[in-house]
Amino acid sequence: MNEPALARAHGDAVLSANMRATPEDFAVEELPGFEASGAGEHLLLTVEKRGMNTAFAAKRIAQWAGVGEVAIGYAGLKDRHAVTRQRFSVHLPKKVAPDLSTLDFAEGEERLTVVEHAWHAKKLPRGALAGNRFVLTLRAVNGDRGAIEQRLQAICERGVPNYFGEQRFGRDGDNVANARAMFAGRRVRREQRTLLVSAARSELFNRVLDARVRRGCWDSPLEGEVWMLDGSRSVFGPEPFDEALAQRLASFDIHPTGPLWGRGEPRTTGEAAQLESDVLSDGEALALRAGLESEGLRQERRALRLKPVDLAWSWRESDVLELAFALPPGAYATVVLAELGDVRAVGRVG
């Protein structure tokens, strides 16, 4: 279900536009999940990079520090065709760092600059971020300005479906097919295995969410619902839907959830469980379910609803729209754009 056919919650497209004409059109700032301790053997570097993905930047930092790439930590992956700020950690047991100015790099479209640095006690682990703030520039915007702004206001008030974005499914969208082949016995590299397992899980989740969007219940409860607390992975329920839960749902304190497939029975019951079973009962879904269970994963949940934080917009020109908002970890800016319409990446992505 990694095709553009995923259902929109807010209606038909209100615009078409281009993005990523230059890296500056896609600016991302990682929001730190903690403050540096100020002491320890790990140097925390906040860098700004352009035209450079996370893995390439990590390799350059390792070369600069004279350490193996295993000594480098980072919280999340960032695109190449973008201007991004993110943290890296470098394990330096002797607490002696090379000259920071020698890490700065500029060649053609590629650039890396150290913005901040501090010592810390531990390696930066994956997921150790509070979220990401985006500033996105849409060009060649075609659509009625009033309708576009009305859609943006609706997104502010109601949020968007929390789909996994197209990045999860590979450059050519073939990660799910490759996952099926892997589950059927094809041998793959260890690092590729992790990507394919994630794609398979994301596919099943997106199918359930797509069905609930089409039925108009992606942000409202079904009987037997399991709830997730906003800003956490904590879940509770099922329990009878009452006025207290209704108020918490309306205030975005809790969200309905969908399955991240694994071993064991889904926690949902009743109507919610029946919908998930119906959606994930065809041959392809059953093969993905069996493969994920064989990998030893356990049943987990993911919120169906996503609310961009501090969403704001401005018209830089009559056909150039700038959007700014923040998202929690694991959420995709592309799913926010999808609720507006057809936004085409005209530059490289990855």
Summary of the structure (lengths in Angstrom):
residues: 350
radius of gyration: 21.4
end to end distance: 20.4
largest distance: 61.7
contacts: 1107
relative contact order: 0.19
helix: 31%
strand: 30%
